[in-house]
Amino acid sequence: MQEILLATFAGLIVGLLFSFLKLPLPAPPVLPGIMGIAGVYMGGLLFQQYISNYL
């Protein structure tokens, strides 16, 4: 839980800093980008749990 809170806090600080400097936010602008990140995460989990057992 602490990692989630720290990541959220870090994201908040980065978002505030980028907005203050009038830079584009370093985040996916729409749902497909967010789903791509989720897919990468799920692929990593799938590899760790299933595929790595057979190698």
ZADO-924425 format. One record per residue: residue number from 1; residue in three letters; chain; x, y, z of N, C-alpha, C in turn. Coordinates in steps of 0.02 Angstrom, whole numbers. Each point is the difference from the previous one (the first is absolute). Example, Ala and Ser with C-alpha at 12.3 -4.5 7.8 and 13.67 -1.06 7.14 Angstrom:
BEGIN
<r><resi>1</resi><resn>ALA</resn><chain>A</chain><n_xx>660</n_xx><n_yy>-284</n_yy><n_zz>390</n_zz><ca_xx>-45</ca_xx><ca_yy>59</ca_yy><ca_zz>0</ca_zz><c_xx>45</c_xx><c_yy>60</c_yy><c_zz>0</c_zz></r>
<r><resi>2</resi><resn>SER</resn><chain>A</chain><n_xx>-18</n_xx><n_yy>53</n_yy><n_zz>-36</n_zz><ca_xx>42</ca_xx><ca_yy>59</ca_yy><ca_zz>3</ca_zz><c_xx>-39</c_xx><c_yy>55</c_yy><c_zz>37</c_zz></r>
***
This chain:
BEGIN
<r><resi>1</resi><resn>MET</resn><chain>A</chain><n_xx>41</n_xx><n_yy>-60</n_yy><n_zz>0</n_zz><ca_xx>-41</ca_xx><ca_yy>60</ca_yy><ca_zz>0</ca_zz><c_xx>43</c_xx><c_yy>63</c_yy><c_zz>0</c_zz></r>
<r><resi>2</resi><resn>GLN</resn><chain>A</chain><n_xx>57</n_xx><n_yy>-4</n_yy><n_zz>35</n_zz><ca_xx>44</ca_xx><ca_yy>59</ca_yy><ca_zz>2</ca_zz><c_xx>27</c_xx><c_yy>17</c_yy><c_zz>-69</c_zz></r>
<r><resi>3</resi><resn>GLU</resn><chain>A</chain><n_xx>16</n_xx><n_yy>-51</n_yy><n_zz>-41</n_zz><ca_xx>25</ca_xx><ca_yy>12</ca_yy><ca_zz>-67</ca_zz><c_xx>-52</c_xx><c_yy>37</c_yy><c_zz>-42</c_zz></r>
<r><resi>4</resi><resn>ILE</resn><chain>A</chain><n_xx>-63</n_xx><n_yy>-19</n_yy><n_zz>8</n_zz><ca_xx>-54</ca_xx><ca_yy>32</ca_yy><ca_zz>-38</ca_zz><c_xx>-6</c_xx><c_yy>73</c_yy><c_zz>19</c_zz></r>
<r><resi>5</resi><resn>LEU</resn><chain>A</chain><n_xx>3</n_xx><n_yy>14</n_yy><n_zz>64</n_zz><ca_xx>-5</ca_xx><ca_yy>69</ca_yy><ca_zz>23</ca_zz><c_xx>60</c_xx><c_yy>42</c_yy><c_zz>-23</c_zz></r>
<r><resi>6</resi><resn>LEU</resn><chain>A</chain><n_xx>60</n_xx><n_yy>-29</n_yy><n_zz>3</n_zz><ca_xx>59</ca_xx><ca_yy>36</ca_yy><ca_zz>-23</ca_zz><c_xx>-2</c_xx><c_yy>13</c_yy><c_zz>-75</c_zz></r>
<r><resi>7</resi><resn>ALA</resn><chain>A</chain><n_xx>-23</n_xx><n_yy>-50</n_yy><n_zz>-39</n_zz><ca_xx>-6</ca_xx><ca_yy>10</ca_yy><ca_zz>-72</ca_zz><c_xx>-52</c_xx><c_yy>53</c_yy><c_zz>-16</c_zz></r>
<r><resi>8</resi><resn>THR</resn><chain>A</chain><n_xx>-56</n_xx><n_yy>0</n_yy><n_zz>36</n_zz><ca_xx>-51</ca_xx><ca_yy>50</ca_yy><ca_zz>-11</ca_zz><c_xx>26</c_xx><c_yy>70</c_yy><c_zz>17</c_zz></r>
<r><resi>9</resi><resn>PHE</resn><chain>A</chain><n_xx>36</n_xx><n_yy>6</n_yy><n_zz>56</n_zz><ca_xx>28</ca_xx><ca_yy>64</ca_yy><ca_zz>20</ca_zz><c_xx>52</c_xx><c_yy>24</c_yy><c_zz>-51</c_zz></r>
<r><resi>10</resi><resn>ALA</resn><chain>A</chain><n_xx>42</n_xx><n_yy>-45</n_yy><n_zz>-24</n_zz><ca_xx>51</ca_xx><ca_yy>18</ca_yy><ca_zz>-50</ca_zz><c_xx>-34</c_xx><c_yy>24</c_yy><c_zz>-64</c_zz></r>
<r><resi>11</resi><resn>GLY</resn><chain>A</chain><n_xx>-53</n_xx><n_yy>-35</n_yy><n_zz>-21</n_zz><ca_xx>-37</ca_xx><ca_yy>20</ca_yy><ca_zz>-59</ca_zz><c_xx>-32</c_xx><c_yy>68</c_yy><c_zz>7</c_zz></r>
<r><resi>12</resi><resn>LEU</resn><chain>A</chain><n_xx>-26</n_xx><n_yy>13</n_yy><n_zz>60</n_zz><ca_xx>-30</ca_xx><ca_yy>65</ca_yy><ca_zz>14</ca_zz><c_xx>51</c_xx><c_yy>56</c_yy><c_zz>-5</c_zz></r>
<r><resi>13</resi><resn>ILE</resn><chain>A</chain><n_xx>59</n_xx><n_yy>-12</n_yy><n_zz>29</n_zz><ca_xx>53</ca_xx><ca_yy>51</ca_yy><ca_zz>-3</ca_zz><c_xx>22</c_xx><c_yy>12</c_yy><c_zz>-72</c_zz></r>
<r><resi>14</resi><resn>VAL</resn><chain>A</chain><n_xx>9</n_xx><n_yy>-54</n_yy><n_zz>-38</n_zz><ca_xx>21</ca_xx><ca_yy>7</ca_yy><ca_zz>-71</ca_zz><c_xx>-53</c_xx><c_yy>38</c_yy><c_zz>-39</c_zz></r>
<r><resi>15</resi><resn>GLY</resn><chain>A</chain><n_xx>-63</n_xx><n_yy>-18</n_yy><n_zz>10</n_zz><ca_xx>-54</ca_xx><ca_yy>35</ca_yy><ca_zz>-34</ca_zz><c_xx>-2</c_xx><c_yy>75</c_yy><c_zz>16</c_zz></r>
<r><resi>16</resi><resn>LEU</resn><chain>A</chain><n_xx>9</n_xx><n_yy>16</n_yy><n_zz>63</n_zz><ca_xx>1</ca_xx><ca_yy>70</ca_yy><ca_zz>20</ca_zz><c_xx>59</c_xx><c_yy>37</c_yy><c_zz>-30</c_zz></r>
<r><resi>17</resi><resn>LEU</resn><chain>A</chain><n_xx>58</n_xx><n_yy>-32</n_yy><n_zz>1</n_zz><ca_xx>61</ca_xx><ca_yy>31</ca_yy><ca_zz>-27</ca_zz><c_xx>-6</c_xx><c_yy>12</c_yy><c_zz>-75</c_zz></r>
<r><resi>18</resi><resn>PHE</resn><chain>A</chain><n_xx>-24</n_xx><n_yy>-51</n_yy><n_zz>-37</n_zz><ca_xx>-7</ca_xx><ca_yy>8</ca_yy><ca_zz>-72</ca_zz><c_xx>-52</c_xx><c_yy>54</c_yy><c_zz>-17</c_zz></r>
<r><resi>19</resi><resn>SER</resn><chain>A</chain><n_xx>-55</n_xx><n_yy>2</n_yy><n_zz>38</n_zz><ca_xx>-50</ca_xx><ca_yy>52</ca_yy><ca_zz>-12</ca_zz><c_xx>28</c_xx><c_yy>69</c_yy><c_zz>15</c_zz></r>
<r><resi>20</resi><resn>PHE</resn><chain>A</chain><n_xx>38</n_xx><n_yy>6</n_yy><n_zz>54</n_zz><ca_xx>30</ca_xx><ca_yy>64</ca_yy><ca_zz>18</ca_zz><c_xx>48</c_xx><c_yy>24</c_yy><c_zz>-54</c_zz></r>
<r><resi>21</resi><resn>LEU</resn><chain>A</chain><n_xx>38</n_xx><n_yy>-46</n_yy><n_zz>-29</n_zz><ca_xx>48</ca_xx><ca_yy>17</ca_yy><ca_zz>-52</ca_zz><c_xx>-33</c_xx><c_yy>4</c_yy><c_zz>-70</c_zz></r>
<r><resi>22</resi><resn>LYS</resn><chain>A</chain><n_xx>-65</n_xx><n_yy>-11</n_yy><n_zz>-2</n_zz><ca_xx>-39</ca_xx><ca_yy>2</ca_yy><ca_zz>-63</ca_zz><c_xx>27</c_xx><c_yy>-50</c_yy><c_zz>-51</c_zz></r>
<r><resi>23</resi><resn>LEU</resn><chain>A</chain><n_xx>16</n_xx><n_yy>-60</n_yy><n_zz>24</n_zz><ca_xx>22</ca_xx><ca_yy>-55</ca_yy><ca_zz>-43</ca_zz><c_xx>-57</c_xx><c_yy>-50</c_yy><c_zz>-7</c_zz></r>
<r><resi>24</resi><resn>PRO</resn><chain>A</chain><n_xx>0</n_xx><n_yy>-38</n_yy><n_zz>-55</n_zz><ca_xx>-52</ca_xx><ca_yy>-51</ca_yy><ca_zz>-6</ca_zz><c_xx>11</c_xx><c_yy>-55</c_yy><c_zz>52</c_zz></r>
<r><resi>25</resi><resn>LEU</resn><chain>A</chain><n_xx>-54</n_xx><n_yy>-25</n_yy><n_zz>27</n_zz><ca_xx>4</ca_xx><ca_yy>-52</ca_yy><ca_zz>51</ca_zz><c_xx>31</c_xx><c_yy>-64</c_yy><c_zz>-28</c_zz></r>
<r><resi>26</resi><resn>PRO</resn><chain>A</chain><n_xx>45</n_xx><n_yy>-31</n_yy><n_zz>37</n_zz><ca_xx>33</ca_xx><ca_yy>-62</ca_yy><ca_zz>-23</ca_zz><c_xx>-43</c_xx><c_yy>-61</c_yy><c_zz>15</c_zz></r>
<r><resi>27</resi><resn>ALA</resn><chain>A</chain><n_xx>-61</n_xx><n_yy>0</n_yy><n_zz>-26</n_zz><ca_xx>-46</ca_xx><ca_yy>-55</ca_yy><ca_zz>13</ca_zz><c_xx>-41</c_xx><c_yy>-13</c_yy><c_zz>-63</c_zz></r>
<r><resi>28</resi><resn>PRO</resn><chain>A</chain><n_xx>-26</n_xx><n_yy>-61</n_yy><n_zz>-6</n_zz><ca_xx>-43</ca_xx><ca_yy>-14</ca_yy><ca_zz>-58</ca_zz><c_xx>-62</c_xx><c_yy>45</c_yy><c_zz>2</c_zz></r>
<r><resi>29</resi><resn>PRO</resn><chain>A</chain><n_xx>-16</n_xx><n_yy>32</n_yy><n_zz>-56</n_zz><ca_xx>-54</ca_xx><ca_yy>48</ca_yy><ca_zz>0</ca_zz><c_xx>-70</c_xx><c_yy>-32</c_yy><c_zz>-2</c_zz></r>
<r><resi>30</resi><resn>VAL</resn><chain>A</chain><n_xx>-4</n_xx><n_yy>-63</n_yy><n_zz>-21</n_zz><ca_xx>-66</ca_xx><ca_yy>-30</ca_yy><ca_zz>-8</ca_zz><c_xx>0</c_xx><c_yy>-72</c_yy><c_zz>24</c_zz></r>
<r><resi>31</resi><resn>LEU</resn><chain>A</chain><n_xx>-59</n_xx><n_yy>-29</n_yy><n_zz>1</n_zz><ca_xx>-9</ca_xx><ca_yy>-68</ca_yy><ca_zz>25</ca_zz><c_xx>44</c_xx><c_yy>-52</c_yy><c_zz>-35</c_zz></r>
<r><resi>32</resi><resn>PRO</resn><chain>A</chain><n_xx>9</n_xx><n_yy>2</n_yy><n_zz>-66</n_zz><ca_xx>44</ca_xx><ca_yy>-51</ca_yy><ca_zz>-30</ca_zz><c_xx>71</c_xx><c_yy>0</c_yy><c_zz>28</c_zz></r>
<r><resi>33</resi><resn>GLY</resn><chain>A</chain><n_xx>26</n_xx><n_yy>57</n_yy><n_zz>16</n_zz><ca_xx>67</ca_xx><ca_yy>3</ca_yy><ca_zz>30</ca_zz><c_xx>2</c_xx><c_yy>-32</c_yy><c_zz>69</c_zz></r>
<r><resi>34</resi><resn>ILE</resn><chain>A</chain><n_xx>-52</n_xx><n_yy>14</n_yy><n_zz>39</n_zz><ca_xx>-4</ca_xx><ca_yy>-29</ca_yy><ca_zz>67</ca_zz><c_xx>-9</c_xx><c_yy>-76</c_yy><c_zz>-5</c_zz></r>
<r><resi>35</resi><resn>MET</resn><chain>A</chain><n_xx>-40</n_xx><n_yy>-22</n_yy><n_zz>-48</n_zz><ca_xx>-10</ca_xx><ca_yy>-72</ca_yy><ca_zz>-9</ca_zz><c_xx>64</c_xx><c_yy>-34</c_yy><c_zz>-24</c_zz></r>
<r><resi>36</resi><resn>GLY</resn><chain>A</chain><n_xx>41</n_xx><n_yy>36</n_yy><n_zz>-38</n_zz><ca_xx>65</ca_xx><ca_yy>-27</ca_yy><ca_zz>-21</ca_zz><c_xx>45</c_xx><c_yy>-12</c_yy><c_zz>59</c_zz></r>
<r><resi>37</resi><resn>ILE</resn><chain>A</chain><n_xx>1</n_xx><n_yy>47</n_yy><n_zz>47</n_zz><ca_xx>40</ca_xx><ca_yy>-8</ca_yy><ca_zz>61</ca_zz><c_xx>-25</c_xx><c_yy>-60</c_yy><c_zz>40</c_zz></r>
<r><resi>38</resi><resn>ALA</resn><chain>A</chain><n_xx>-67</n_xx><n_yy>-6</n_yy><n_zz>6</n_zz><ca_xx>-29</ca_xx><ca_yy>-57</ca_yy><ca_zz>37</ca_zz><c_xx>18</c_xx><c_yy>-65</c_yy><c_zz>-35</c_zz></r>
<r><resi>39</resi><resn>GLY</resn><chain>A</chain><n_xx>1</n_xx><n_yy>-1</n_yy><n_zz>-67</n_zz><ca_xx>18</ca_xx><ca_yy>-60</ca_yy><ca_zz>-37</ca_zz><c_xx>72</c_xx><c_yy>-20</c_yy><c_zz>12</c_zz></r>
<r><resi>40</resi><resn>VAL</resn><chain>A</chain><n_xx>44</n_xx><n_yy>48</n_yy><n_zz>2</n_zz><ca_xx>71</ca_xx><ca_yy>-14</ca_yy><ca_zz>13</ca_zz><c_xx>7</c_xx><c_yy>-31</c_yy><c_zz>70</c_zz></r>
<r><resi>41</resi><resn>TYR</resn><chain>A</chain><n_xx>-34</n_xx><n_yy>28</n_yy><n_zz>48</n_zz><ca_xx>3</ca_xx><ca_yy>-25</ca_yy><ca_zz>68</ca_zz><c_xx>-28</c_xx><c_yy>-71</c_yy><c_zz>4</c_zz></r>
<r><resi>42</resi><resn>MET</resn><chain>A</chain><n_xx>-57</n_xx><n_yy>-12</n_yy><n_zz>-31</n_zz><ca_xx>-31</ca_xx><ca_yy>-67</ca_yy><ca_zz>1</ca_zz><c_xx>43</c_xx><c_yy>-50</c_yy><c_zz>-37</c_zz></r>
<r><resi>43</resi><resn>GLY</resn><chain>A</chain><n_xx>32</n_xx><n_yy>20</n_yy><n_zz>-54</n_zz><ca_xx>46</ca_xx><ca_yy>-45</ca_yy><ca_zz>-36</ca_zz><c_xx>59</c_xx><c_yy>-20</c_yy><c_zz>43</c_zz></r>
<r><resi>44</resi><resn>GLY</resn><chain>A</chain><n_xx>26</n_xx><n_yy>46</n_yy><n_zz>37</n_zz><ca_xx>55</ca_xx><ca_yy>-15</ca_yy><ca_zz>46</ca_zz><c_xx>-21</c_xx><c_yy>-49</c_yy><c_zz>54</c_zz></r>
<r><resi>45</resi><resn>LEU</resn><chain>A</chain><n_xx>-60</n_xx><n_yy>11</n_yy><n_zz>28</n_zz><ca_xx>-25</ca_xx><ca_yy>-46</ca_yy><ca_zz>50</ca_zz><c_xx>-12</c_xx><c_yy>-69</c_yy><c_zz>-28</c_zz></r>
<r><resi>46</resi><resn>LEU</resn><chain>A</chain><n_xx>-29</n_xx><n_yy>-3</n_yy><n_zz>-60</n_zz><ca_xx>-13</ca_xx><ca_yy>-64</ca_yy><ca_zz>-32</ca_zz><c_xx>65</c_xx><c_yy>-38</c_yy><c_zz>-11</c_zz></r>
<r><resi>47</resi><resn>PHE</resn><chain>A</chain><n_xx>51</n_xx><n_yy>34</n_yy><n_zz>-23</n_zz><ca_xx>65</ca_xx><ca_yy>-32</ca_yy><ca_zz>-11</ca_zz><c_xx>28</c_xx><c_yy>-27</c_yy><c_zz>65</c_zz></r>
<r><resi>48</resi><resn>GLN</resn><chain>A</chain><n_xx>-3</n_xx><n_yy>40</n_yy><n_zz>53</n_zz><ca_xx>28</ca_xx><ca_yy>-22</ca_yy><ca_zz>64</ca_zz><c_xx>-38</c_xx><c_yy>-60</c_yy><c_zz>29</c_zz></r>
<r><resi>49</resi><resn>GLN</resn><chain>A</chain><n_xx>-65</n_xx><n_yy>-1</n_yy><n_zz>-8</n_zz><ca_xx>-39</ca_xx><ca_yy>-53</ca_yy><ca_zz>32</ca_zz><c_xx>-5</c_xx><c_yy>-64</c_yy><c_zz>-40</c_zz></r>
<r><resi>50</resi><resn>TYR</resn><chain>A</chain><n_xx>-2</n_xx><n_yy>5</n_yy><n_zz>-66</n_zz><ca_xx>-13</ca_xx><ca_yy>-59</ca_yy><ca_zz>-40</ca_zz><c_xx>58</c_xx><c_yy>-20</c_yy><c_zz>-46</c_zz></r>
<r><resi>51</resi><resn>ILE</resn><chain>A</chain><n_xx>22</n_xx><n_yy>45</n_yy><n_zz>-40</n_zz><ca_xx>49</ca_xx><ca_yy>-17</ca_yy><ca_zz>-52</ca_zz><c_xx>68</c_xx><c_yy>-16</c_yy><c_zz>31</c_zz></r>
<r><resi>52</resi><resn>SER</resn><chain>A</chain><n_xx>21</n_xx><n_yy>37</n_yy><n_zz>50</n_zz><ca_xx>66</ca_xx><ca_yy>-11</ca_yy><ca_zz>29</ca_zz><c_xx>4</c_xx><c_yy>-69</c_yy><c_zz>34</c_zz></r>
<r><resi>53</resi><resn>ASN</resn><chain>A</chain><n_xx>-55</n_xx><n_yy>-30</n_yy><n_zz>17</n_zz><ca_xx>0</ca_xx><ca_yy>-67</ca_yy><ca_zz>30</ca_zz><c_xx>19</c_xx><c_yy>-54</c_yy><c_zz>-51</c_zz></r>
<r><resi>54</resi><resn>TYR</resn><chain>A</chain><n_xx>-9</n_xx><n_yy>14</n_yy><n_zz>-64</n_zz><ca_xx>13</ca_xx><ca_yy>-49</ca_yy><ca_zz>-52</ca_zz><c_xx>66</c_xx><c_yy>9</c_yy><c_zz>-34</c_zz></r>
<r><resi>55</resi><resn>LEU</resn><chain>A</chain><n_xx>37</n_xx><n_yy>52</n_yy><n_zz>18</n_zz><ca_xx>66</ca_xx><ca_yy>12</ca_yy><ca_zz>-31</ca_zz><c_xx>56</c_xx><c_yy>-27</c_yy><c_zz>44</c_zz></r>
***
